[in-house]
Amino acid sequence: MSAGLDDSGGSEVSGVLSWFPIELPARQRVLGLFVAKWVIGALRPLVQLKIPDLLADGPRTAGQLAETTGADPDSLYRALRCVAAAGILREPADGTFALTAAADGLRSDVDDGVRDMFLFTCDPMMWRPYEDMLHTVRTGEPAFDNVFGAPFFDFLRENAGSAALFDRAMTQNHYPGTDRVFEQFDFSRFPRIADVGGGRGQFLAEVLSRHPGCTGAVCDQPQVVAEAKAEFERRDVADRASVVETDFFAEIPAGFDAYFIKHTLHNWNDRDAVRILERVRAAIGDDADARLLIVDMLLTGPGEWDLGKLTDIEMMAALGGRERGLAEWNRVAGAAGFVLANDPVPGDLALLEFRPV
Ligand SMILES: C[S@@+](CC[C@H](N)C(=O)[O-])C[C@H]1O[C@@H](n2cnc3c(N)ncnc32)[C@H](O)[C@@H]1O
């Protein structure tokens, strides 16, 4: 046994290593991680070919699916078989493949699906930076910039197809943790709410539909908010929602009771996060009752399971941003002129309420 192993001799299987249905000798266990690579590799082309959509009316054989999509029958069959072995499709003994609930969520025509989020997360723009992680770890610089020659949001401004995929994915950026935030926090305290970096207005629409007394504005880049009006109409809140084209490093509009900023500050390093929050602080001016509401990961202590400790790697590789614990949030918000006003619960998503000082 290596001197570095603890009293258990390293025999405990915990964390992601416990998720794999493969019994491997302890010293080979990390190889189980590659299951994720193989399954994602097989699933991505199936989603691109809209196989989940094609299975919505019932099971089909690989041959039928190949004929409809024009794919190579043998390669398609092997990708389907892999994904079924992984439990994402079903492969009954009659030679067909059928949807599971997870695959149903990858259809293009379901309201609560994750197709765009899946395709974004395994798109080359989010995959290729991982080839260059050593650069990030050596230099502290995001690998994305090294691979694509520009920072993430500059790249999106130059690549409309990638930007549209990102914006669509963000409309699916909704997990049980998001519902917890919406259910536990009383947004009705704030008649006028600004959603800073609010994308296509998906979360502002959610808040407004839950709180009929609130009005709000989504503040994001012009090319992003261009789609927000349609979202507000779709959610039946268009009469209480407006759109403000914003560069949040330059100016954030004044006149709101709460400035909500969700899943956005983690895209930026501390220096840039402080710059954004300084713009929020300037917008609030001397309105002591106004609030900054940060909705983001709130990291737990050392050694604890925490999804944010994993998504932090994506922030580091692609954006040069970071997930933060309470001390880090207090430092960043404090530097911009805010002090914490609630007792946030750490977790995969938390709401931190700050008041201006
Ligand atoms: C990760 S997305 C989060 C979107 C949304 N809040 C959510 O939770 O799904 C970050 C958002 O920041 C916006 N953003 C990036 N740079 C910006 C800038 N300079 N000014 C305004 N918004 C910006 C992006 O357009 C994007 O919508």
PDBQT file of the ligand as one rigid body, heavy atoms in Angstrom, charges set to zero:
ROOT
HETATM    1  C1  LIG A 401     -24.520  32.012 -18.385  1.00  0.00    +0.000 C 
HETATM    2  S1  LIG A 401     -25.613  33.168 -19.109  1.00  0.00    +0.000 S 
HETATM    3  C2  LIG A 401     -26.879  33.262 -17.862  1.00  0.00    +0.000 C 
HETATM    4  C3  LIG A 401     -28.211  33.631 -18.443  1.00  0.00    +0.000 C 
HETATM    5  C4  LIG A 401     -29.367  33.607 -17.439  1.00  0.00    +0.000 C 
HETATM    6  N1  LIG A 401     -29.179  34.565 -16.359  1.00  0.00    +0.000 N 
HETATM    7  C5  LIG A 401     -29.565  32.225 -16.893  1.00  0.00    +0.000 C 
HETATM    8  O1  LIG A 401     -29.485  32.011 -15.693  1.00  0.00    +0.000 OA
HETATM    9  O2  LIG A 401     -29.836  31.312 -17.694  1.00  0.00    +0.000 OA
HETATM   10  C6  LIG A 401     -24.743  34.731 -18.928  1.00  0.00    +0.000 C 
HETATM   11  C7  LIG A 401     -25.413  35.886 -19.610  1.00  0.00    +0.000 C 
HETATM   12  O3  LIG A 401     -24.551  37.027 -19.504  1.00  0.00    +0.000 OA
HETATM   13  C8  LIG A 401     -24.736  37.792 -20.680  1.00  0.00    +0.000 C 
HETATM   14  N2  LIG A 401     -23.619  38.730 -20.895  1.00  0.00    +0.000 N 
HETATM   15  C9  LIG A 401     -22.326  38.431 -21.198  1.00  0.00    +0.000 A 
HETATM   16  N3  LIG A 401     -21.614  39.554 -21.353  1.00  0.00    +0.000 NA
HETATM   17  C10 LIG A 401     -22.468  40.603 -21.164  1.00  0.00    +0.000 A 
HETATM   18  C11 LIG A 401     -22.308  42.021 -21.176  1.00  0.00    +0.000 A 
HETATM   19  N4  LIG A 401     -21.127  42.591 -21.421  1.00  0.00    +0.000 N 
HETATM   20  N5  LIG A 401     -23.400  42.774 -20.909  1.00  0.00    +0.000 NA
HETATM   21  C12 LIG A 401     -24.613  42.197 -20.645  1.00  0.00    +0.000 A 
HETATM   22  N6  LIG A 401     -24.821  40.853 -20.599  1.00  0.00    +0.000 NA
HETATM   23  C13 LIG A 401     -23.752  40.065 -20.865  1.00  0.00    +0.000 A 
HETATM   24  C14 LIG A 401     -24.835  36.758 -21.774  1.00  0.00    +0.000 C 
HETATM   25  O4  LIG A 401     -25.392  37.282 -22.961  1.00  0.00    +0.000 OA
HETATM   26  C15 LIG A 401     -25.684  35.684 -21.097  1.00  0.00    +0.000 C 
HETATM   27  O5  LIG A 401     -27.037  35.853 -21.375  1.00  0.00    +0.000 OA
ENDROOT
TORSDOF 0
